[in-house]
């Protein structure tokens, strides 16, 4: 997908509505990324179990497939990867339900403008997301800036809106593509 002109660099604000309560992170916090996919899968599993959910073999396989991509991907991409891994066709609606569960529990994030999903590199830290989405290669860089997301929440609240979980996306070109 390629967009030309100034519109390619215009920020897009999208709201994602999870089914689980997310604590508003209006203070600066620190967190680290997990060093390996196994480490990340363990953190994702702990997050789901801590939320009272089960970490089933299919959920583990879906998470492994999602974490194996270096860019946001569609549910169909994940479905194809899971089907290839398991050697049997997995229903896309099952993968969609699992991805929705992952998003609701901070195990994955949804890149709204691309209608795609990406594994959350720090699922143990609920916060608002800022994504820098490359229009050329499709990669999304996740950055944390609680000052910006706090101001977005404050502006929404001042307008009489109750923000649940802001997701800020900036479309443009990454350093490798520009």
N, C-alpha and C positions, 0 to 999 in steps of 0.2 A: 504494500500500500504506500503510495507516495502522494504527498500534498505539496503544492508549490506556493510560493509567495508568503506574505506576512502571516496568513492564517495558519501556516504550518507551525509557527512559533507561539501562537496564542494559547494561554493556559485554559484548560477546560476544568470546570469544577463539577464533579459528579457526587451524588450521595449514594452510599451503599447502606442498605438496611438489614443488619444481621438479626437473627432470631435470638441470639444471646445478648445479655447486657454487656456493654463494653464500658470500662471506666474511662472517663474523659481525662486525657493526659495533657493538662495545660501547663505542667511544670517540666523543666528540662530533666531528662533522665538519660541514663547511659545503659547500653546493652551491647553485647558482642554477637557476632555471627558464629554459627557452629562450624567447626573446622572440617567436618566430613559429612557426606550424605548419611552415613550411619548415625552420627551424632545428631544430625538434624532430624532424622526419622525418630530417634529416641525422644527428642524434645517434643516433636509433634505428637507422638504417642502419649507422653506424659500430660500434655495439654488436653488432649481429648479425654483421657481417663479422669483427669482432674475435674473436667466439666461433667462427669457422669456418663460419658459415652463409652462405647466399646471400641477397641482397636482390633478389628477383624482382619483376617488374611486379605480379603478384597480391599479393605481400606488401606492396609499396608502396601499392597501392590499399586493401588491408585496413587498413593503418596509417593512411592518410589518412582513411578513413571513421571509424575509431575515434577519432582525434584531433579529428574534426569535431563530436563530441558533447560537451556540457558536463556530462554526468552519466554514471554507469556504465550500460552498456547490455548487452543480451543478445547472444549470438552471432547470433541471428536478426535483430536490429536491424542489426547490422553487415552481415550477408548481404544484407538488403534494400537498404542504402545502397550496397554494392558493386555489386549487380545494377543499381541505378538509374544508377550512375556509368558502368558498362561497357556498358550497354544489352543485356546478356544475363544470363540466370539463372545465378548461381554457386551451387554446391552448399554447403549448410550445413556438411557434414562437412569440406569443405576449409577453410572459415573457422574452424571449431573447431580444426583441427590447427594453423593459423597462429596463432590466439590462444594456444593452449597453448605453442607455440614462443616467442611474444612474452613470455609470463609466465615461462617457464623462463629467458629471457635478459634479464629486467628491462626489457623494452621496454614491457610493459603489466603491470597489476596486476589481480588478480581480487578483487572484493568478494564474499567468500564468502556473507555473509548475504543478498545480493541475487541471487546466481548471475549476476553481471554482470562486465563488464570495463571498464577505463578505461586510457587511454594514460598511461604513466609520464612525468611532466613533467621528470624528470632520469634518463634511462636509463643514463647513464654513472656513476651512483653507486648501487651495490647496497647496500641496507639493509633493515631491517625496516620494515613499514608500520603506521601508525596511521590509520584512516579514521574520520571523523565522518560518519555516513550519515543524511541527513534522511528521515524517514518520510513527509513530506508531498510535497516536490518531487522527491525521489529523488537529489539531488546528493550527492556525496561529497567532503568536504574532506580532503585528504591532509596530515597533519602529521608532522613528524619530531621525535622525542624519544628520543635514544639512551639516556638514563638509564632511561626507562620500559621500552623494549624490552630493554635490558641486564638489568634486574631480572627481566623475564619469562623471559629465557633462563636466568638464574641460578637462578630458582625451579624451572624445568623440570629443569635439570641436577641440582639438589639432590634432586629427587624420583626421580633415576635415569633421566630421560628425555633423549634427545638431540634437542634442537630443531633443525630444519632451517631453517625460515624462519617465525617467528611473524608473524601478521597480527592486529592488534588492531582491532576494529570497535566503535564506540560508536554505538548507534541513538538517535535523538532528533529534535529540530527545529533546523534551522539558524537563524542570526540573522534572515534574511529571512522565515522562516515562523513564528517564535515571537512 
